[in-house]
């Protein structure tokens, strides 16, 4: 067997005060103050990775971890705070830039389902409640599209976070009542559209009428019609309102569609931010047996 040390980086570790680290190289990206503030607000000591440092001419150049050091500095309130650094002593400037440019090329990001399952293993209350609620309806959370399977994991979590247990419970109850677990009925756009309706219309939306009227329309037809109106769950919500109202001329029990627009931005600023289920992808996904939410998780760097 050959020399196995050739597979081990020639590095050593030191704790270095943040004030003694430099990250102003031309290849570095601009700092995101928004990302720094957001991550610092939910600071977790166990999520900090060692900062990669190239020591050249007795200067510690950070080539992976400039956001990490800023997050630690903000959270601790001092640039005297030390961070663990993985130090390379033999890199040139060009080699640093090459490592920086290609460091994420072969990193496989976690998908929402993997994050959700890890949170279950960690005993996270929110994920446990969501799972138990979904399973109480005889449904499952998974990655393969099928009857009674919800793949839009991040959408479930978003609805639960914004509108609580009862909000998510009503969304699931209406969808199941209308389409009885149809494999296309638990897409992110359908979930978000029903959420729009229950938040905007509240008790004016009669559950039994929704189930009867919308249950008479296939999810495929609903999506096709919505695509002609506007993208995202807003288009689906519009079509749901039209189908709910039917041909009734009386204002009794009628949902006024203008209410969707008047409250759209105040209530639903984050809806449709998910990229797992946009309308342009809906039709081509109907006949696929597998669906995966391709939503990346932003890491501390």
C-alpha positions, 0 to 999 in steps of 0.5 A: 500500500502506498503512502496514505499521507498523500490523502491527508491535508498538510495543515495544523490548527490554531485558535486565532483572534478574528482581528488577526484574520484577513479576508480582503482578497480579490477573489472573495465575494462581498459580505452579506450583512443580511446573512450575517445578522440572520445567522447571528440571531440564531447562533449555534456554537455547534454549527461553526466550522473551522475557518480555512486560512492560508498563512502567507508572509506571516498574514492569515488570509481567510479563503473559506469562512469569512462569513463565519468570522463575522457572525462570531464577531457580531454575536460575541461583540468583539473581534478579539474572539478567537476561532479555530482555524485550519492553517495551510502554510504552502499555498500561493495566492493563485492556489487559494483562489482556485480552492475558493472557486471550486470548494462547493463544486462537489458538495451535495446540499441537504434537501428539505426532507433530509433536514426534516428527518434529521430534526425528527431524530433530534426531537424537534417539537415542530417537526414531531407535531407536523409528522403526527398531524400528517399521519393522523390523516393516514398520510406520509411525508416522503420523497416519492410522489404517490397517493397520500404522500406529501413531498412538499416538506418545506411548504408544510413547515412554512405553513405550520410556522406562519399559521400554526397547528390549526392552520395546517390542520385545516389546509390538510382537511380541505385538501383531503376532503376535496381530492381524497389523497390524489397524488397531485393534490399535495404539491406546494402550490395547492398547499399554499393556495388553500392556505391563502383561502383560509387566511383571507376568507376565514370562516366565510369559506365553508369547508363542506362547500369547498370540498364539494365544489373543488372535489368536482374538478381534477387537480390537473385541470385546476393547475392547467387553468391556473397556469393560464391566469398567473404563476404560483399559488396565487393563480391556483387560489384564483381558480379555486375561488372561481370554482367555489363560487360557481355560477351563483349570482347571489352574494350569499356565501360568495367569496370575493376574489378582490380580497385575495389581491388586497391582502396578498403582500401583507399576508403572503410575502413568503409564499411562492418563495419555494422553488420545489413546485412552480406552475411551470413544472407542474404538468411535466411532473404529473407522470413522474414517480419521484419528486424532490424539493430542490431547495438548498440550505444556506450554510455558514461559510 
